[in-house]
Each structure stands twice: as structure tokens, then as C-alpha cells.
Amino acid sequence: MVSADVKAVGVTIPEWVDQNSYEISRWATTIRYNSSFRTNRDAIVRYERLAEEWLEEFEK
């Protein structure tokens, strides 16, 4: 699992990433290949904001 590899090198993964990794991966791959894929806009905006916060912490 990728999260185990990331944790092994000392990167802290937010709980929301671990809990939603399947859905995040599904968004990343399905949207490319399935034009009829639909998801909740609010969830995408929320995950984007959380990802930006994680990136800011990671850059410190």
C-alpha cells in the first residue's frame, strides 16, 4: 500500500487521506476515462482545501 511506503520515509498522512484514499484514487483515475463519472462538488472542494493545508504543513 502506498500509505505504508510514505509513512516508512517519515511523512505524516492526514487521517482524512487514509480514510478516503479509495475515493480519492477513484476520482483521480475515473474522471480521465469515464466522462459520465459524477461526484459531489462540495466533497471535491473540501478535499482540495485539506490537500492544500497538508501541502503547506509538508513544506515547513
mmCIF file as Biopython writes it, N, C-alpha, C and O atoms, coordinates in Angstrom:
data_model
#
loop_
_atom_site.group_PDB
_atom_site.id
_atom_site.type_symbol
_atom_site.label_atom_id
_atom_site.label_alt_id
_atom_site.label_comp_id
_atom_site.label_asym_id
_atom_site.label_entity_id
_atom_site.label_seq_id
_atom_site.pdbx_PDB_ins_code
_atom_site.Cartn_x
_atom_site.Cartn_y
_atom_site.Cartn_z
_atom_site.occupancy
_atom_site.B_iso_or_equiv
_atom_site.auth_seq_id
_atom_site.auth_asym_id
_atom_site.pdbx_PDB_model_num
ATOM 1   N N  . MET A ? 1  ? 0.843   -1.180 0.000   1.0 0.0 1  A 1 
ATOM 2   C CA . MET A ? 1  ? 0.000   0.000  0.000   1.0 0.0 1  A 1 
ATOM 3   C C  . MET A ? 1  ? 0.888   1.243  0.000   1.0 0.0 1  A 1 
ATOM 4   O O  . MET A ? 1  ? 1.913   1.278  0.681   1.0 0.0 1  A 1 
ATOM 5   N N  . VAL A ? 2  ? 0.500   2.242  -0.750  1.0 0.0 2  A 1 
ATOM 6   C CA . VAL A ? 2  ? 1.296   3.457  -0.882  1.0 0.0 2  A 1 
ATOM 7   C C  . VAL A ? 2  ? 1.430   4.171  0.449   1.0 0.0 2  A 1 
ATOM 8   O O  . VAL A ? 2  ? 2.514   4.659  0.770   1.0 0.0 2  A 1 
ATOM 9   N N  . SER A ? 3  ? 0.366   4.250  1.232   1.0 0.0 3  A 1 
ATOM 10  C CA . SER A ? 3  ? 0.456   4.974  2.503   1.0 0.0 3  A 1 
ATOM 11  C C  . SER A ? 3  ? 1.510   4.364  3.420   1.0 0.0 3  A 1 
ATOM 12  O O  . SER A ? 3  ? 2.177   5.092  4.155   1.0 0.0 3  A 1 
ATOM 13  N N  . ALA A ? 4  ? 1.671   3.056  3.390   1.0 0.0 4  A 1 
ATOM 14  C CA . ALA A ? 4  ? 2.709   2.417  4.210   1.0 0.0 4  A 1 
ATOM 15  C C  . ALA A ? 4  ? 4.096   2.837  3.741   1.0 0.0 4  A 1 
ATOM 16  O O  . ALA A ? 4  ? 4.985   3.070  4.561   1.0 0.0 4  A 1 
ATOM 17  N N  . ASP A ? 5  ? 4.286   2.935  2.425   1.0 0.0 5  A 1 
ATOM 18  C CA . ASP A ? 5  ? 5.575   3.376  1.878   1.0 0.0 5  A 1 
ATOM 19  C C  . ASP A ? 5  ? 5.871   4.813  2.278   1.0 0.0 5  A 1 
ATOM 20  O O  . ASP A ? 5  ? 7.002   5.143  2.636   1.0 0.0 5  A 1 
ATOM 21  N N  . VAL A ? 6  ? 4.859   5.664  2.216   1.0 0.0 6  A 1 
ATOM 22  C CA . VAL A ? 6  ? 5.028   7.076  2.566   1.0 0.0 6  A 1 
ATOM 23  C C  . VAL A ? 6  ? 5.347   7.216  4.051   1.0 0.0 6  A 1 
ATOM 24  O O  . VAL A ? 6  ? 6.245   7.965  4.434   1.0 0.0 6  A 1 
ATOM 25  N N  . LYS A ? 7  ? 4.613   6.500  4.871   1.0 0.0 7  A 1 
ATOM 26  C CA . LYS A ? 7  ? 4.860   6.554  6.314   1.0 0.0 7  A 1 
ATOM 27  C C  . LYS A ? 7  ? 6.257   6.037  6.663   1.0 0.0 7  A 1 
ATOM 28  O O  . LYS A ? 7  ? 6.887   6.526  7.601   1.0 0.0 7  A 1 
ATOM 29  N N  . ALA A ? 8  ? 6.735   5.052  5.909   1.0 0.0 8  A 1 
ATOM 30  C CA . ALA A ? 8  ? 8.041   4.461  6.173   1.0 0.0 8  A 1 
ATOM 31  C C  . ALA A ? 8  ? 9.175   5.465  6.004   1.0 0.0 8  A 1 
ATOM 32  O O  . ALA A ? 8  ? 10.228  5.310  6.622   1.0 0.0 8  A 1 
ATOM 33  N N  . VAL A ? 9  ? 8.980   6.490  5.179   1.0 0.0 9  A 1 
ATOM 34  C CA . VAL A ? 9  ? 10.022  7.506  4.996   1.0 0.0 9  A 1 
ATOM 35  C C  . VAL A ? 9  ? 9.771   8.731  5.864   1.0 0.0 9  A 1 
ATOM 36  O O  . VAL A ? 9  ? 10.435  9.754  5.701   1.0 0.0 9  A 1 
ATOM 37  N N  . GLY A ? 10 ? 8.812   8.635  6.790   1.0 0.0 10 A 1 
ATOM 38  C CA . GLY A ? 10 ? 8.604   9.691  7.764   1.0 0.0 10 A 1 
ATOM 39  C C  . GLY A ? 10 ? 7.597   10.758 7.416   1.0 0.0 10 A 1 
ATOM 40  O O  . GLY A ? 10 ? 7.543   11.788 8.087   1.0 0.0 10 A 1 
ATOM 41  N N  . VAL A ? 11 ? 6.795   10.548 6.386   1.0 0.0 11 A 1 
ATOM 42  C CA . VAL A ? 11 ? 5.772   11.528 6.021   1.0 0.0 11 A 1 
ATOM 43  C C  . VAL A ? 11 ? 4.494   11.195 6.771   1.0 0.0 11 A 1 
ATOM 44  O O  . VAL A ? 11 ? 4.037   10.052 6.759   1.0 0.0 11 A 1 
ATOM 45  N N  . THR A ? 12 ? 3.922   12.190 7.420   1.0 0.0 12 A 1 
ATOM 46  C CA . THR A ? 12 ? 2.668   12.002 8.134   1.0 0.0 12 A 1 
ATOM 47  C C  . THR A ? 12 ? 1.514   12.178 7.162   1.0 0.0 12 A 1 
ATOM 48  O O  . THR A ? 12 ? 1.414   13.198 6.480   1.0 0.0 12 A 1 
ATOM 49  N N  . ILE A ? 13 ? 0.652   11.188 7.103   1.0 0.0 13 A 1 
ATOM 50  C CA . ILE A ? 13 ? -0.514  11.244 6.228   1.0 0.0 13 A 1 
ATOM 51  C C  . ILE A ? 13 ? -1.718  11.632 7.074   1.0 0.0 13 A 1 
ATOM 52  O O  . ILE A ? 13 ? -2.007  10.979 8.077   1.0 0.0 13 A 1 
ATOM 53  N N  . PRO A ? 14 ? -2.427  12.693 6.677   1.0 0.0 14 A 1 
ATOM 54  C CA . PRO A ? 14 ? -3.614  13.082 7.446   1.0 0.0 14 A 1 
ATOM 55  C C  . PRO A ? 14 ? -4.636  11.942 7.497   1.0 0.0 14 A 1 
ATOM 56  O O  . PRO A ? 14 ? -4.743  11.140 6.570   1.0 0.0 14 A 1 
ATOM 57  N N  . GLU A ? 15 ? -5.367  11.893 8.582   1.0 0.0 15 A 1 
ATOM 58  C CA . GLU A ? 15 ? -6.372  10.846 8.769   1.0 0.0 15 A 1 
ATOM 59  C C  . GLU A ? 15 ? -7.386  10.841 7.629   1.0 0.0 15 A 1 
ATOM 60  O O  . GLU A ? 15 ? -7.818  9.775  7.190   1.0 0.0 15 A 1 
ATOM 61  N N  . TRP A ? 16 ? -7.773  12.033 7.142   1.0 0.0 16 A 1 
ATOM 62  C CA . TRP A ? 16 ? -8.775  12.103 6.072   1.0 0.0 16 A 1 
ATOM 63  C C  . TRP A ? 16 ? -8.273  11.451 4.796   1.0 0.0 16 A 1 
ATOM 64  O O  . TRP A ? 16 ? -9.081  10.938 4.021   1.0 0.0 16 A 1 
ATOM 65  N N  . VAL A ? 17 ? -6.952  11.454 4.546   1.0 0.0 17 A 1 
ATOM 66  C CA . VAL A ? 17 ? -6.409  10.793 3.356   1.0 0.0 17 A 1 
ATOM 67  C C  . VAL A ? 17 ? -6.523  9.281  3.529   1.0 0.0 17 A 1 
ATOM 68  O O  . VAL A ? 17 ? -6.990  8.585  2.627   1.0 0.0 17 A 1 
ATOM 69  N N  . ASP A ? 18 ? -6.097  8.773  4.685   1.0 0.0 18 A 1 
ATOM 70  C CA . ASP A ? 18 ? -6.204  7.333  4.931   1.0 0.0 18 A 1 
ATOM 71  C C  . ASP A ? 18 ? -7.653  6.863  4.853   1.0 0.0 18 A 1 
ATOM 72  O O  . ASP A ? 18 ? -7.938  5.812  4.277   1.0 0.0 18 A 1 
ATOM 73  N N  . GLN A ? 19 ? -8.559  7.630  5.426   1.0 0.0 19 A 1 
ATOM 74  C CA . GLN A ? 19 ? -9.960  7.229  5.458   1.0 0.0 19 A 1 
ATOM 75  C C  . GLN A ? 19 ? -10.635 7.316  4.091   1.0 0.0 19 A 1 
ATOM 76  O O  . GLN A ? 19 ? -11.607 6.603  3.840   1.0 0.0 19 A 1 
ATOM 77  N N  . ASN A ? 20 ? -10.140 8.173  3.212   1.0 0.0 20 A 1 
ATOM 78  C CA . ASN A ? 20 ? -10.795 8.402  1.925   1.0 0.0 20 A 1 
ATOM 79  C C  . ASN A ? 20 ? -9.910  8.072  0.726   1.0 0.0 20 A 1 
ATOM 80  O O  . ASN A ? 20 ? -10.177 8.525  -0.387  1.0 0.0 20 A 1 
ATOM 81  N N  . SER A ? 21 ? -8.869  7.292  0.946   1.0 0.0 21 A 1 
ATOM 82  C CA . SER A ? 21 ? -7.920  7.017  -0.134  1.0 0.0 21 A 1 
ATOM 83  C C  . SER A ? 21 ? -8.573  6.322  -1.329  1.0 0.0 21 A 1 
ATOM 84  O O  . SER A ? 21 ? -8.204  6.589  -2.472  1.0 0.0 21 A 1 
ATOM 85  N N  . TYR A ? 22 ? -9.529  5.442  -1.081  1.0 0.0 22 A 1 
ATOM 86  C CA . TYR A ? 22 ? -10.201 4.772  -2.195  1.0 0.0 22 A 1 
ATOM 87  C C  . TYR A ? 22 ? -10.940 5.783  -3.068  1.0 0.0 22 A 1 
ATOM 88  O O  . TYR A ? 22 ? -10.822 5.756  -4.293  1.0 0.0 22 A 1 
ATOM 89  N N  . GLU A ? 23 ? -11.694 6.665  -2.440  1.0 0.0 23 A 1 
ATOM 90  C CA . GLU A ? 23 ? -12.460 7.655  -3.203  1.0 0.0 23 A 1 
ATOM 91  C C  . GLU A ? 23 ? -11.542 8.645  -3.916  1.0 0.0 23 A 1 
ATOM 92  O O  . GLU A ? 23 ? -11.809 9.022  -5.057  1.0 0.0 23 A 1 
ATOM 93  N N  . ILE A ? 24 ? -10.481 9.062  -3.265  1.0 0.0 24 A 1 
ATOM 94  C CA . ILE A ? 24 ? -9.524  9.980  -3.887  1.0 0.0 24 A 1 
ATOM 95  C C  . ILE A ? 24 ? -8.902  9.322  -5.116  1.0 0.0 24 A 1 
ATOM 96  O O  . ILE A ? 24 ? -8.789  9.952  -6.167  1.0 0.0 24 A 1 
ATOM 97  N N  . SER A ? 25 ? -8.504  8.072  -4.988  1.0 0.0 25 A 1 
ATOM 98  C CA . SER A ? 25 ? -7.928  7.350  -6.124  1.0 0.0 25 A 1 
ATOM 99  C C  . SER A ? 25 ? -8.946  7.179  -7.240  1.0 0.0 25 A 1 
ATOM 100 O O  . SER A ? 25 ? -8.611  7.293  -8.419  1.0 0.0 25 A 1 
ATOM 101 N N  . ARG A ? 26 ? -10.180 6.906  -6.868  1.0 0.0 26 A 1 
ATOM 102 C CA . ARG A ? 26 ? -11.238 6.738  -7.862  1.0 0.0 26 A 1 
ATOM 103 C C  . ARG A ? 26 ? -11.441 8.029  -8.653  1.0 0.0 26 A 1 
ATOM 104 O O  . ARG A ? 26 ? -11.590 7.995  -9.874  1.0 0.0 26 A 1 
ATOM 105 N N  . TRP A ? 27 ? -11.445 9.171  -7.952  1.0 0.0 27 A 1 
ATOM 106 C CA . TRP A ? 27 ? -11.582 10.455 -8.648  1.0 0.0 27 A 1 
ATOM 107 C C  . TRP A ? 27 ? -10.426 10.658 -9.621  1.0 0.0 27 A 1 
ATOM 108 O O  . TRP A ? 27 ? -10.619 11.077 -10.763 1.0 0.0 27 A 1 
ATOM 109 N N  . ALA A ? 28 ? -9.229  10.354 -9.146  1.0 0.0 28 A 1 
ATOM 110 C CA . ALA A ? 28 ? -8.033  10.612 -9.956  1.0 0.0 28 A 1 
ATOM 111 C C  . ALA A ? 28 ? -7.999  9.774  -11.223 1.0 0.0 28 A 1 
ATOM 112 O O  . ALA A ? 28 ? -7.471  10.222 -12.241 1.0 0.0 28 A 1 
ATOM 113 N N  . THR A ? 29 ? -8.547  8.577  -11.182 1.0 0.0 29 A 1 
ATOM 114 C CA . THR A ? 29 ? -8.479  7.712  -12.370 1.0 0.0 29 A 1 
ATOM 115 C C  . THR A ? 29 ? -9.769  7.701  -13.176 1.0 0.0 29 A 1 
ATOM 116 O O  . THR A ? 29 ? -9.722  7.733  -14.406 1.0 0.0 29 A 1 
ATOM 117 N N  . THR A ? 30 ? -10.903 7.658  -12.524 1.0 0.0 30 A 1 
ATOM 118 C CA . THR A ? 30 ? -12.168 7.511  -13.235 1.0 0.0 30 A 1 
ATOM 119 C C  . THR A ? 30 ? -12.493 8.717  -14.097 1.0 0.0 30 A 1 
ATOM 120 O O  . THR A ? 30 ? -13.002 8.565  -15.208 1.0 0.0 30 A 1 
ATOM 121 N N  . ILE A ? 31 ? -12.208 9.899  -13.607 1.0 0.0 31 A 1 
ATOM 122 C CA . ILE A ? 31 ? -12.543 11.113 -14.357 1.0 0.0 31 A 1 
ATOM 123 C C  . ILE A ? 31 ? -11.838 11.110 -15.709 1.0 0.0 31 A 1 
ATOM 124 O O  . ILE A ? 31 ? -12.397 11.599 -16.690 1.0 0.0 31 A 1 
ATOM 125 N N  . ARG A ? 32 ? -10.631 10.573 -15.782 1.0 0.0 32 A 1 
ATOM 126 C CA . ARG A ? 32 ? -9.897  10.528 -17.041 1.0 0.0 32 A 1 
ATOM 127 C C  . ARG A ? 32 ? -10.539 9.632  -18.081 1.0 0.0 32 A 1 
ATOM 128 O O  . ARG A ? 32 ? -10.526 9.939  -19.273 1.0 0.0 32 A 1 
ATOM 129 N N  . TYR A ? 33 ? -11.094 8.535  -17.630 1.0 0.0 33 A 1 
ATOM 130 C CA . TYR A ? 33 ? -11.546 7.503  -18.560 1.0 0.0 33 A 1 
ATOM 131 C C  . TYR A ? 33 ? -13.065 7.349  -18.652 1.0 0.0 33 A 1 
ATOM 132 O O  . TYR A ? 33 ? -13.554 6.610  -19.507 1.0 0.0 33 A 1 
ATOM 133 N N  . ASN A ? 34 ? -13.803 8.019  -17.805 1.0 0.0 34 A 1 
ATOM 134 C CA . ASN A ? 34 ? -15.254 7.860  -17.777 1.0 0.0 34 A 1 
ATOM 135 C C  . ASN A ? 34 ? -15.902 9.238  -17.749 1.0 0.0 34 A 1 
ATOM 136 O O  . ASN A ? 34 ? -16.010 9.849  -16.686 1.0 0.0 34 A 1 
ATOM 137 N N  . SER A ? 35 ? -16.325 9.724  -18.884 1.0 0.0 35 A 1 
ATOM 138 C CA . SER A ? 35 ? -16.887 11.076 -18.963 1.0 0.0 35 A 1 
ATOM 139 C C  . SER A ? 35 ? -18.231 11.196 -18.261 1.0 0.0 35 A 1 
ATOM 140 O O  . SER A ? 35 ? -18.694 12.312 -18.022 1.0 0.0 35 A 1 
ATOM 141 N N  . SER A ? 36 ? -18.864 10.093 -17.927 1.0 0.0 36 A 1 
ATOM 142 C CA . SER A ? 36 ? -20.147 10.155 -17.232 1.0 0.0 36 A 1 
ATOM 143 C C  . SER A ? 36 ? -19.991 10.072 -15.710 1.0 0.0 36 A 1 
ATOM 144 O O  . SER A ? 36 ? -20.985 10.035 -14.985 1.0 0.0 36 A 1 
ATOM 145 N N  . PHE A ? 37 ? -18.747 10.044 -15.229 1.0 0.0 37 A 1 
ATOM 146 C CA . PHE A ? 37 ? -18.484 9.982  -13.787 1.0 0.0 37 A 1 
ATOM 147 C C  . PHE A ? 37 ? -19.019 11.235 -13.108 1.0 0.0 37 A 1 
ATOM 148 O O  . PHE A ? 37 ? -18.776 12.346 -13.577 1.0 0.0 37 A 1 
ATOM 149 N N  . ARG A ? 38 ? -19.734 11.067 -12.024 1.0 0.0 38 A 1 
ATOM 150 C CA . ARG A ? 38 ? -20.284 12.193 -11.258 1.0 0.0 38 A 1 
ATOM 151 C C  . ARG A ? 38 ? -19.887 12.038 -9.796  1.0 0.0 38 A 1 
ATOM 152 O O  . ARG A ? 38 ? -19.799 10.928 -9.272  1.0 0.0 38 A 1 
ATOM 153 N N  . THR A ? 39 ? -19.652 13.162 -9.158  1.0 0.0 39 A 1 
ATOM 154 C CA . THR A ? 39 ? -19.356 13.144 -7.731  1.0 0.0 39 A 1 
ATOM 155 C C  . THR A ? 39 ? -19.888 14.421 -7.107  1.0 0.0 39 A 1 
ATOM 156 O O  . THR A ? 39 ? -20.397 15.295 -7.809  1.0 0.0 39 A 1 
ATOM 157 N N  . ASN A ? 40 ? -19.774 14.527 -5.827  1.0 0.0 40 A 1 
ATOM 158 C CA . ASN A ? 40 ? -20.283 15.658 -5.076  1.0 0.0 40 A 1 
ATOM 159 C C  . ASN A ? 40 ? -19.283 16.809 -5.123  1.0 0.0 40 A 1 
ATOM 160 O O  . ASN A ? 40 ? -18.146 16.653 -4.676  1.0 0.0 40 A 1 
ATOM 161 N N  . ARG A ? 41 ? -19.685 17.953 -5.654  1.0 0.0 41 A 1 
ATOM 162 C CA . ARG A ? 41 ? -18.803 19.112 -5.778  1.0 0.0 41 A 1 
ATOM 163 C C  . ARG A ? 41 ? -18.270 19.557 -4.421  1.0 0.0 41 A 1 
ATOM 164 O O  . ARG A ? 41 ? -17.087 19.870 -4.290  1.0 0.0 41 A 1 
ATOM 165 N N  . ASP A ? 42 ? -19.126 19.587 -3.424  1.0 0.0 42 A 1 
ATOM 166 C CA . ASP A ? 42 ? -18.704 20.029 -2.092  1.0 0.0 42 A 1 
ATOM 167 C C  . ASP A ? 42 ? -17.597 19.143 -1.527  1.0 0.0 42 A 1 
ATOM 168 O O  . ASP A ? 42 ? -16.680 19.639 -0.873  1.0 0.0 42 A 1 
ATOM 169 N N  . ALA A ? 43 ? -17.677 17.839 -1.773  1.0 0.0 43 A 1 
ATOM 170 C CA . ALA A ? 43 ? -16.638 16.928 -1.292  1.0 0.0 43 A 1 
ATOM 171 C C  . ALA A ? 43 ? -15.312 17.220 -1.983  1.0 0.0 43 A 1 
ATOM 172 O O  . ALA A ? 43 ? -14.261 17.213 -1.342  1.0 0.0 43 A 1 
ATOM 173 N N  . ILE A ? 44 ? -15.358 17.475 -3.274  1.0 0.0 44 A 1 
ATOM 174 C CA . ILE A ? 44 ? -14.125 17.775 -4.008  1.0 0.0 44 A 1 
ATOM 175 C C  . ILE A ? 44 ? -13.498 19.063 -3.493  1.0 0.0 44 A 1 
ATOM 176 O O  . ILE A ? 44 ? -12.285 19.116 -3.289  1.0 0.0 44 A 1 
ATOM 177 N N  . VAL A ? 45 ? -14.290 20.085 -3.284  1.0 0.0 45 A 1 
ATOM 178 C CA . VAL A ? 45 ? -13.776 21.363 -2.773  1.0 0.0 45 A 1 
ATOM 179 C C  . VAL A ? 45 ? -13.178 21.167 -1.382  1.0 0.0 45 A 1 
ATOM 180 O O  . VAL A ? 45 ? -12.124 21.724 -1.076  1.0 0.0 45 A 1 
ATOM 181 N N  . ARG A ? 46 ? -13.843 20.384 -0.545  1.0 0.0 46 A 1 
ATOM 182 C CA . ARG A ? 46 ? -13.345 20.137 0.820   1.0 0.0 46 A 1 
ATOM 183 C C  . ARG A ? 46 ? -12.012 19.393 0.775   1.0 0.0 46 A 1 
ATOM 184 O O  . ARG A ? 46 ? -11.079 19.758 1.492   1.0 0.0 46 A 1 
ATOM 185 N N  . TYR A ? 47 ? -11.911 18.364 -0.051  1.0 0.0 47 A 1 
ATOM 186 C CA . TYR A ? 47 ? -10.663 17.612 -0.145  1.0 0.0 47 A 1 
ATOM 187 C C  . TYR A ? 47 ? -9.544  18.454 -0.745  1.0 0.0 47 A 1 
ATOM 188 O O  . TYR A ? 47 ? -8.380  18.316 -0.370  1.0 0.0 47 A 1 
ATOM 189 N N  . GLU A ? 48 ? -9.905  19.316 -1.669  1.0 0.0 48 A 1 
ATOM 190 C CA . GLU A ? 48 ? -8.877  20.203 -2.240  1.0 0.0 48 A 1 
ATOM 191 C C  . GLU A ? 48 ? -8.321  21.126 -1.162  1.0 0.0 48 A 1 
ATOM 192 O O  . GLU A ? 48 ? -7.108  21.318 -1.079  1.0 0.0 48 A 1 
ATOM 193 N N  . ARG A ? 49 ? -9.185  21.694 -0.346  1.0 0.0 49 A 1 
ATOM 194 C CA . ARG A ? 49 ? -8.745  22.580 0.736   1.0 0.0 49 A 1 
ATOM 195 C C  . ARG A ? 49 ? -7.868  21.822 1.728   1.0 0.0 49 A 1 
ATOM 196 O O  . ARG A ? 49 ? -6.827  22.325 2.152   1.0 0.0 49 A 1 
ATOM 197 N N  . LEU A ? 50 ? -8.286  20.623 2.095   1.0 0.0 50 A 1 
ATOM 198 C CA . LEU A ? 50 ? -7.493  19.809 3.024   1.0 0.0 50 A 1 
ATOM 199 C C  . LEU A ? 50 ? -6.141  19.436 2.425   1.0 0.0 50 A 1 
ATOM 200 O O  . LEU A ? 50 ? -5.132  19.409 3.130   1.0 0.0 50 A 1 
ATOM 201 N N  . ALA A ? 51 ? -6.122  19.151 1.129   1.0 0.0 51 A 1 
ATOM 202 C CA . ALA A ? 51 ? -4.854  18.819 0.467   1.0 0.0 51 A 1 
ATOM 203 C C  . ALA A ? 51 ? -3.911  20.018 0.466   1.0 0.0 51 A 1 
ATOM 204 O O  . ALA A ? 51 ? -2.706  19.859 0.664   1.0 0.0 51 A 1 
ATOM 205 N N  . GLU A ? 52 ? -4.444  21.198 0.248   1.0 0.0 52 A 1 
ATOM 206 C CA . GLU A ? 52 ? -3.616  22.409 0.284   1.0 0.0 52 A 1 
ATOM 207 C C  . GLU A ? 52 ? -3.046  22.637 1.673   1.0 0.0 52 A 1 
ATOM 208 O O  . GLU A ? 52 ? -1.883  23.015 1.811   1.0 0.0 52 A 1 
ATOM 209 N N  . GLU A ? 53 ? -3.854  22.410 2.707   1.0 0.0 53 A 1 
ATOM 210 C CA . GLU A ? 53 ? -3.366  22.551 4.083   1.0 0.0 53 A 1 
ATOM 211 C C  . GLU A ? 53 ? -2.263  21.531 4.367   1.0 0.0 53 A 1 
ATOM 212 O O  . GLU A ? 53 ? -1.267  21.852 5.014   1.0 0.0 53 A 1 
ATOM 213 N N  . TRP A ? 54 ? -2.446  20.304 3.882   1.0 0.0 54 A 1 
ATOM 214 C CA . TRP A ? 54 ? -1.436  19.259 4.064   1.0 0.0 54 A 1 
ATOM 215 C C  . TRP A ? 54 ? -0.144  19.650 3.366   1.0 0.0 54 A 1 
ATOM 216 O O  . TRP A ? 54 ? 0.940   19.470 3.921   1.0 0.0 54 A 1 
ATOM 217 N N  . LEU A ? 55 ? -0.245  20.175 2.175   1.0 0.0 55 A 1 
ATOM 218 C CA . LEU A ? 55 ? 0.942   20.607 1.423   1.0 0.0 55 A 1 
ATOM 219 C C  . LEU A ? 55 ? 1.687   21.716 2.156   1.0 0.0 55 A 1 
ATOM 220 O O  . LEU A ? 55 ? 2.917   21.721 2.203   1.0 0.0 55 A 1 
ATOM 221 N N  . GLU A ? 56 ? 0.932   22.660 2.730   1.0 0.0 56 A 1 
ATOM 222 C CA . GLU A ? 56 ? 1.571   23.735 3.490   1.0 0.0 56 A 1 
ATOM 223 C C  . GLU A ? 56 ? 2.335   23.182 4.673   1.0 0.0 56 A 1 
ATOM 224 O O  . GLU A ? 56 ? 3.445   23.636 4.956   1.0 0.0 56 A 1 
ATOM 225 N N  . GLU A ? 57 ? 1.768   22.214 5.371   1.0 0.0 57 A 1 
ATOM 226 C CA . GLU A ? 57 ? 2.451   21.577 6.505   1.0 0.0 57 A 1 
ATOM 227 C C  . GLU A ? 57 ? 3.687   20.809 6.017   1.0 0.0 57 A 1 
ATOM 228 O O  . GLU A ? 57 ? 4.736   20.834 6.660   1.0 0.0 57 A 1 
ATOM 229 N N  . PHE A ? 58 ? 3.550   20.138 4.892   1.0 0.0 58 A 1 
ATOM 230 C CA . PHE A ? 58 ? 4.632   19.327 4.339   1.0 0.0 58 A 1 
ATOM 231 C C  . PHE A ? 58 ? 5.816   20.205 3.928   1.0 0.0 58 A 1 
ATOM 232 O O  . PHE A ? 58 ? 6.969   19.786 4.028   1.0 0.0 58 A 1 
ATOM 233 N N  . GLU A ? 59 ? 5.529   21.413 3.471   1.0 0.0 59 A 1 
ATOM 234 C CA . GLU A ? 59 ? 6.592   22.319 3.005   1.0 0.0 59 A 1 
ATOM 235 C C  . GLU A ? 59 ? 7.357   22.960 4.148   1.0 0.0 59 A 1 
ATOM 236 O O  . GLU A ? 59 ? 8.441   23.501 3.925   1.0 0.0 59 A 1 
ATOM 237 N N  . LYS A ? 60 ? 6.825   22.917 5.376   1.0 0.0 60 A 1 
ATOM 238 C CA . LYS A ? 60 ? 7.508   23.546 6.524   1.0 0.0 60 A 1 
ATOM 239 C C  . LYS A ? 60 ? 8.781   22.837 6.891   1.0 0.0 60 A 1 
ATOM 240 O O  . LYS A ? 60 ? 9.466   23.243 7.830   1.0 0.0 60 A 1 
#
